[in-house]
Amino acid sequence: MIRFVIAFALAALSVLAVLFLDARLVGVRADEADDCVEGKGDTKIQGCSRIIKSGRLRGKPISKKNIADVYTNRGRGYLDKGQYDRAIADHNKAIELAPKIAAYYFNRGLVYSDKDQPERAIADYDRAIELNPKYAKAYFYRGTAYDDMVEPERAGLDFGKAIEIDSNYVDAYISRGGVFFLMYFFADPDTANLRLAIADFDKAIKLDPKKSSAYNGRAEAYREIGEYDRAIADYNKALKLRPKWAMVYNSRGLAHKKNGQSDKAIADFRKAAKLDTTKYHYKGNLLQSLGASAATTNTAVSKKNGGKTTTSTNVSEDMEITFWNSVKDSGDPVMLQAYLDQFPKGTFAALAKIKLKKAQ
C-alpha cells in the first residue's frame, strides 16, 4: 500500500519531460541536432557527443549556454540507458556552465529519483522550483520523491501545487487521488478521503479517458466504500486498456467476492496468479475462494442427502484437481496444509503430506 501512489502514477514516472530550449540547437547539422534533441539512449548520446566534440554550431563556435543544453540532453540519454554516474556528470557540467537554469537541476533530480536517492532528488527539485516557481513538473516529481520517503502529506501538497499551476495535469490528479486513498488507510479512516480520491480520479479520466491507472484507482476507492458494482465496472475499463494487469484481476476478484459472485472471483484470482507467479497472495486468494466454494458445495450436498455428514469426496473432482495444481509446485507449507485441510482424504493427500514434510 505504501507504494500505492506510485502504482497510480506508474505511467507518469516512465516519461521524461522535454524542458530544454532545444530551438537553440537548430542550425546544427540536421542529424546531429535531431539525434541530440529527440533521440533516445545511444542515438541521443552520440548526437550530443558529436556537437560537444566539434564545439561548433552552423560552423561557428557554440556558446556556453548552448553547450550546456547539449550536456544536459546527453545526460538524459545516459539516464535512458541507466548510466546514472555519467548522467549526473553531464548535468553537473550543464549546471556549472549555466547555474541559473531550473531545467538542469530538474533533470539531475530525475536521475537521483531513478537511482532511489529521494533526498538528493528533492534538493534538486527544490532548487528548480526556487529558480522557476511555476515549474509544475518539478512540484510533481518532488511529490513522487516525498512519496518514496513515505511522506504522503508533503506529496499531496506538491501534487496539489502542480495542479494549481497546470489544471490539466492528469498524472498529478491520479497521484493526489492515491494520496487521499493512503490517508484513508494510514492517517484518517474517514470515507471523505475516499470521496476526495474519487473526485481526483474523475477529473483525470475526464482529461484522459485512456488512463488505466485512473480507472484502477477509482475502482479501489469504490471497493473500499462498498460500491462493488461501480468498482467492477472501473476494473473492467482498466483491464480493457491493459489486459494483462495481474493486480487488477486480483482486485476485481476481491470485488466479485464481496459482491457474492464466487465463480467470477475464482476466475479472476486464477487469472492473476497465472499472470504473476511471484505474488503469492494472488494464489492465496484463489485457494481461499476455492476452499470456501468447496465448503458451500459440501453443505449443499449434505442438505440434499438429509443432513448426513459429507467429506471432501462430495466436492467435485475438478475442484480438487484445480486446488492441487495450484499448490503442488509452490513448496509453500501453508498452501500444502490448506489442501490437506480441505481434502484430508483427497486423491493427492499422501503426496501432499510428503511434500509438506519436505517443505517444513
TORLOLO-880757 format. One line per 10 residues: their letters; for each residue x, y, z of C-alpha. Coordinates in steps of 0.5 Angstrom, whole numbers. Each point is the difference from the previous one (the first is absolute). Layout:
// residues N
a> X:Y:Z  ...;
***
This chain:
// residues 360
mirfviafal> 0:0:0  6:5:1  1:0:-7  -7:1:-2  1:7:-2  6:-3:-5  -5:-6:-2  -5:6:-3  6:4:-3  3:-5:-3;
aalsvlavlf> 0:3:-7  2:7:2  6:-3:3  2:-3:-6  0:6:-4  6:6:0  -2:7:-1  3:4:-6  1:6:3  6:3:-3;
ldarlvgvra> 1:6:-5  1:-5:-6  -1:5:-5  7:3:1  3:-6:-3  -4:1:-6  6:1:-5  4:-6:2  0:-5:-6  -7:-3:0;
deaddcvegk> 2:-7:2  5:2:6  -6:5:2  -5:-4:0  3:-6:3  2:4:6  -6:3:1  -5:-5:-2  4:-7:0  0:-5:6;
gdtkiqgcsr> 5:-3:3  7:-2:-4  -3:5:-6  -1:6:5  7:-1:3  3:-1:-7  -3:6:-3  1:5:6  8:-3:1  1:2:-8;
iiksgrlrgk> -2:7:2  4:0:6  6:-2:-3  -1:5:-6  -1:5:4  -4:4:-5  -7:2:-3  -1:1:-7  7:1:-1  1:5:6;
piskkniadv> 3:-1:7  -6:-3:4  -2:5:6  1:-2:7  -8:0:1  -1:-5:-6  5:-4:2  -3:-1:7  -6:-2:-3  4:-5:-4;
ytnrgrgyld> 3:-3:6  -7:-1:4  -3:-3:-7  6:-5:0  -2:-1:8  -7:-2:-2  3:-5:-5  4:-3:5  -6:-1:5  -4:-3:-6;
kgqydraiad> 6:-6:1  0:0:8  7:3:0  -1:4:6  7:3:1  1:2:-7  -7:4:0  2:3:6  7:2:-2  -4:4:-6;
hnkaielapk> -5:3:4  5:3:4  4:2:-6  -6:4:-2  -1:3:7  7:2:0  -1:4:-7  -7:3:2  -1:-1:7  -7:4:0;
iaayyfnrgl> -4:-5:-5  -5:-3:4  -1:-6:-5  7:-2:1  -1:-1:8  -7:-4:-2  4:-5:-5  5:-1:5  -5:-1:5  -4:-5:-4;
vysdkdqper> 7:-4:0  0:0:7  -7:-3:0  1:-5:-4  6:-2:4  -4:-1:6  3:6:4  -6:4:1  3:5:5  5:3:-5;
aiadydraie> -5:0:-6  -4:4:5  5:5:1  1:1:-8  -8:1:-1  1:5:6  5:4:-4  -4:-1:-6  -6:3:3  4:6:3;
lnpkyakayf> 2:2:-7  -7:-1:-3  -6:0:5  -4:-2:-6  3:-7:-1  -6:-5:0  4:-6:-1  5:2:5  -5:0:5  -3:-6:-3;
yrgtayddmv> 7:-4:1  1:3:6  -6:-3:3  2:-7:-3  6:0:4  -4:2:6  -4:-6:-1  6:-4:-1  2:2:7  -7:-1:3;
eperagldfg> -2:7:1  -7:0:-3  -2:6:3  6:4:-4  -1:-4:-6  -7:2:0  1:7:1  5:0:-6  -5:-3:-5  -5:5:2;
kaieidsnyv> 5:5:-2  2:-3:-6  -8:0:-2  -1:7:3  6:2:-6  -3:-4:-5  -7:-2:1  0:-5:-6  6:-4:4  -3:-7:-1;
dayisrggvf> 5:-4:4  0:5:6  -7:-1:1  1:-8:0  6:1:5  -4:4:4  -6:-5:0  5:-5:2  2:4:6  -7:1:2;
flmyffadpd> -1:-7:0  6:-1:4  -2:5:5  -7:-4:1  5:-6:2  5:2:4  -2:7:3  -7:2:0  -5:-6:-2  -6:5:-2;
tanlrlaiad> -3:-2:-6  0:7:-2  7:-1:-2  -2:-6:-5  -5:5:-3  5:5:-1  4:-5:-3  -5:-2:-5  -1:7:-2  7:1:-2;
fdkaikldpk> -1:-7:-4  -6:3:-3  4:6:-2  6:-4:-3  -5:-4:-4  -4:6:-3  7:3:-2  3:-7:-3  -5:-6:-1  5:-5:-1;
kssayngrae> 4:1:6  -1:-7:3  3:2:7  -5:5:1  -6:-6:-1  4:-4:5  1:5:5  -8:2:0  -1:-8:0  4:-1:6;
ayreigeydr> -4:6:4  -7:-2:-2  2:-7:2  2:3:7  -7:3:1  -3:-6:-2  -3:2:-7  2:-6:-3  -3:0:-7  3:7:-1;
aiadynkalk> 7:-3:2  -1:-6:-5  -2:5:-6  6:4:1  4:-6:1  -3:-2:-7  2:6:-3  7:0:3  1:-7:-3  -2:1:-7;
lrpkwamvyn> 5:6:0  5:-5:3  -2:-7:-1  6:-4:4  0:4:6  0:-5:5  -1:5:6  -7:2:-3  -2:-7:-1  1:-2:8;
srglahkkng> -3:7:2  -6:-2:-5  0:-7:3  -1:3:7  -6:5:-2  -3:-6:-3  1:-4:6  -3:6:4  -6:0:-5  -2:-7:2;
qsdkaiadfr> 3:-2:-7  5:-6:2  0:-3:-7  3:6:-3  4:2:6  4:-7:-1  0:1:-8  4:7:2  4:-3:5  2:-6:-4;
kaakldttky> 2:5:-6  4:5:5  4:-6:3  1:-2:-8  3:7:-2  4:1:6  3:-6:4  4:4:4  -6:3:4  -2:-6:5;
hykgnllqsl> -5:4:3  -4:-1:-7  1:-7:1  -2:0:7  -7:4:-2  -1:-6:-5  1:-5:5  -4:3:5  -6:1:-5  0:-7:-3;
gasaattnta> 0:-2:8  -6:4:1  -3:-3:-6  1:-7:2  -3:1:7  -6:3:-4  0:-6:-4  0:-5:6  -5:4:4  -5:0:-6;
vskknggktt> 1:-8:-1  -1:-1:7  -6:3:0  -2:-4:-6  2:-6:3  -5:1:6  6:4:4  4:-6:0  8:1:1  4:1:-6;
tstnvsedme> 7:0:-1  4:3:-6  -2:-5:-4  -6:3:-1  4:6:-4  1:0:-7  6:-4:-2  1:6:-5  1:5:6  4:-5:4;
itfwnsvkds> 5:0:-6  0:7:-1  2:1:7  5:-5:0  3:3:-7  0:7:4  5:-2:6  4:-7:-2  6:4:-3  0:6:5;
gdpvmlqayl> 4:-3:5  -4:4:5  -2:-4:6  -6:5:2  -3:-2:-7  1:-7:0  -3:0:7  -6:4:-3  -1:-6:-5  0:-5:6;
dqfpkgtfaa> -5:4:4  -5:0:-6  2:-7:-3  2:-4:6  -2:-7:-4  2:3:-7  3:-3:-5  6:3:1  0:0:7  6:-5:1;
lakiklkkaq> 4:4:-5  -1:7:4  2:-3:6  7:-2:-3  1:7:-3  -3:3:7  6:-3:4  5:2:-5  -2:7:0  0:1:7;
***
